[in-house]
Amino acid sequence: MKYRRFGKTEWDVSEIGYGMWGMWGMGEWKNSDDEESLNSLQRALDLGCNFFDTAWIYGRGKSEKLLKELIQANPDTHLYSATKVPPKNFRWPSKREYSLEDCFPPDHIQKYVEKSLENIGVTSIDLIQLHTWEDLWLQADRWIKKLIELKEQGTVKAIGISLNRWEPWNGIKAVESGLIDAVQVIYNIFDQNPEDELFPACKKYDVAVIARVPFDEGTLTGTLTKDSTWLEGDWRNTYFVPENLISSVEHAEALRPLIPEGMTMAEMALRFIYKEPVVSTVIPGMRKLMHVEPNIATSDAGPLDQSLTVELKNHRWDREPTEWSQ
């Protein structure tokens, strides 16, 4: 495992972090098993992963409690805990008409930081993130005063925001404000638009970047087909509506001729991201043990050859948020 500097915090975090959204066995993701989840988390930690990203809304604390079990099972190993405060209106993604009071009034932030502290079983959360964001909220300061207060108390060590799908522009002002330590954004072979403005701003202001959805919700694993279905209630049924599923599979199929011999599409997708030095960590979801070792092995393999990276740049796919994109 290789490590990267986490912006102005100066933390050394694993190049591959752990995205814990799918690890609570019900609701949005089906067929998730607690024992397998804990085995996967432990294996990742054993292989050098030290950054674990969760959120209160992932099972209403269930995912955070799995992280607690990992921490308690490894008392002599330091890992970085990152979690998220849900918006008060419990609406994802945020919309322009949602006010700061609708989503992150100070008392709500305080309440959910306390919940997360209890769930994770720590006295200080390394990174607390607001789970939705609008740059318009910078016009008020109550949210940041509360977060700075928590930081000064030692309850949290760093502050971050998580950006809407396909809206990396809607966080640039927050980065430029100097108020935040990290930004979480979708970045992958298809979603290259953070490179345009967001990444240069993060580099200038020394803000860490957490790259999420490296496999485009599964498209870039190369395993989806136009007939793919999921269990009733699985979140992917609402995301991969026919309009999106068919187009996503076609975009993935166009990549197949570029995959080097002996490499999977998933490996190519992760290694594409390593070319960006401003990215501190990538957080693939790894619900199963079979995914942990190959994903982490990509860190040792390093970035793709420059010629392949240039070819993949041509597969940028600029999309606009829709009702199904959530």
N, C-alpha and C positions, 0 to 999 in steps of 0.2 A: 504494500500500500504506500502510495505517495501522499504527502501532506502539503497543504497550501495555507498561506496566511489569510486569516479571516478579517480582512479590512483593518480598520483602526483599532480593533480589539487586540490585535497581535496574537490571537490564538492560532495554533497550528491544528487545522482540522483535516480529517481524511478527505481525499479527493472524491471518494465515493462515500456519501452519507446514506442514511437509511430513512426512506419515506414510509411513515407508519399509518397512512390513511386506511389501507385495506385490511387492517389487522384486528378487527373486532367481531367478526363472525356472524354478523347480521346486518340488516339494513342495506346500505349502498353496495356492499360487496358480499357476495355469498361464498360459501365453501371455505371460509377462513377458520382455522382451528387454533385454539389457544396454545396447545402443546407444540404444534408445528411452528407457530409464530415465535414462541420463546426460544425454541431450538434454532430458528433462523436468526433471531437477534443475537443469540450467544455466539453462533458461528461467525457472524459478521464482526462482532467485537473481537473474537479470537484472531481474526484475520486482519485486524488493524483499524476497522471502522470505529470512529469515536464521535460521530455527529449523528444525532437521532432527532428527527423532526416529527412532531405529533401535533395534536390540537385537541382542545376540550370537546369539540363537536364530533370527533371521531369516536362514536359510541358513547357520547356524553360522559367522557372520562375513562372509558374502557381502554382505549389505546394508551392513554397516559399511565394507567395502572399497570399495563404490561411493561412499560418503560421502568416503572418503580421496581417491578420484580427483577428486571435485568440489573438495575443499579444495586439492589440489595444482594444479588447473587455474586456481585463483583465489587466488594467494598474497597479493594486496593487498586482498582482500575479507574482512571479518570475518563469520563465521557462527557460530552457537551449535550445538554438537554435544551431543545428548542420546542416551544409550544405556541399556541395562538389563542387570543381572546376572541370569542365569536361576536359578531355584531349583535347589538341588543334586539334588533328586529328579526334576527335569524334569517336574513335574506342573502343569498349568494347568486350571482355576483352583486356588488353594489351598483347602484344606478345614480345618475347625475342628480336626481331629485331627492335622494336620501341625505339628510342632514347629519352632522356630527352627533347631535343629540339623539337621532334615530338609532345610531350605531355604536358610538363609543363615548358616552358621557363618563366623567371620572368615577362615579360610584359603581358603574357597571364594570369598568376596567379593574377596579379594586376587588370587586366580588369574584371575578373569574380568575384573577391572578391567585387569589387565596384558594379557590377550588383546585387550580392546577398544582399549586404547591403541595396541597394535601394528597392529590392523586399520584403525583410523581414521588412524593415522600422526600422532598428536599427542602432546605431552608432558603435556597436561592436558585432561581431559574436562570440559566445562562443567557438564553435569548427569548424574549417575549415579543410576539408579533401580533399586530392587528390583522385579523383574518380577512378583512376587506379594506379597500382604500380608495379615497378620492382626493386628488391634489387640492380640490377646492376647500377641503377641511383645514388646510394650512392657515386659512383666514381666521380661525379660532385657535386658542392656545390652551384650552382646558385639558385636552387630551394629553398634550406633551408635558404639561406641568405635573399631571398625575404620574406619568411614566418616569419623569425625572425624579420625582419624589420617591418612587419605588426603587429607582436606581441608587439614589443617595442612601436609602435605608439598607441597601444590599439585598433587597428582595429579588431584584432582577439585575443582571449584569450588563445586558445590552438590549437595544430596542430595534425592532424591525417592522416591516410592512410586507404584506402579501398582495401582489397585484392581480387584477382581473385577467381572465383569459383574453389573450390577443389585444391587450391594451398596455404595452410597456411604456407608452408615452405618459400614462396617467400615474407616474411616480417620479418623474424627472424633477419636478419642483421640490418634492420631499427630499430627494437626494441632495439637491443643491442647497436646501435649507440648512444642512449640517446637523439636523436634529436626530437623524437615525443612523444606526450602525450597519444595518443590513437590509437588503431587499430580496424578496423571493419572486421569481418570475418564470413563466414557461419559456424554455429554450431548447430547441432540438433541430434536427436537419430541416424540418419544414418551417418551424417558427424561428426564423433567424432575425426578425425585426428588432429584438433588443440590441443588436449590434449597431443600429443606426444612431441612436441618441442616448439610450439608457446606459449602455456599457461605458461609453466615453465619460458620461457624467459620474458614474460610480468610480471609475479610475481616477478622475480629477479630485473627487471628494473623499476618496479612500473608503468607500462603502462596499461591504462584502456582498457578493451575489450568490444566492442559492438558486441553482438551476433545477426546476421541477419539471415533471412530465417529459423526461428525456425520450420516452418511447411513444409519445403522442397517444397516451391512454391505451397503448397496446398495438397501435398500427405499425410502429417501427420495430416490433419484434418479428414481423413477417409472418405471424401465425393467423391473422384474421383472413376471412374469406367473405365474399359478398353474401354468404348464407349464415354467417356467424350469429348465434343467439346465446342468451344468458338466462339464468334462472329468474323466475318471476321476482320482481323487487330489486334486482341488481341494477345499480346506477347506470351501468353501461347500456342497458336497454333504452334509456332516455337520451343518452348522448349519441349512440350510434344508430340514430334514426336512418331510414333508407338513404335519404339525401346525403348524410355524412358518411355512412358505412361504405357505400359504393364508391364515392369519391376518394375516401381514405385508402381503401384497398387498391384502387387504380394508381394512386400516388406511390404507394409502397411497392407495387409491382414494377413501377418504372425504375426503382432503385436496384432491382435484382441483378441486372447486368454489371453493376458497379461493385458488387460485393466480392472482395478478394477471395481467392481459394483458401479454404480452411477457416474462414471467418463467418460468423453469423450476422444477420442484419442488426440484431440487438447489440452485438459488440461494436459494429461499425457506428451505430447511433451514439453509443456512449463515448467512443473515442473521438468522434467528431467534436464533441463539446470540449474536450481537453485542450483544444487549440486556443481557447480563450483564457488568457492568464487572469483576467478580472473575475472569472468564475472561481469562487472559493471551494464549493462543493456541489456535487450533483446528487440528487436524492431519489433514485429509482425506488418504486415500491417493490419490496421483495417479500411477498407473503409466504413463499415456499422455500424450503432449504435448497431445492434444486436450482434456484435463481441466484443464491448468494455468492457461491464460489465463482461462477463465470462472470458475474457483474464486477466483483471486486478484482478479479484477475485483469480486467481491462486497464486498471490503474497502472499496473506494472508494465503493460504493453505500451502505454503512452499514446500520444496523438497519432492520427492517421498520417500516411505519407502526404506531402504537400499536394501532389498531383491529384490524389483522390479527393482531398479537401476542396480543391478548386472545382472539381466536377460536381461535388455535392452542393456547392454554393448555388448551382443552377437549379436545384430542386427546392429552393425557397418557395413557400406557399403562404402568401399573405391572405389572411381571413378576417372577417368582421364578426363580432359577437352576434349571436342569434338567440332565439328562445331556447333552442335545444343545446347550445354550447355551454350554458350555465356558468 
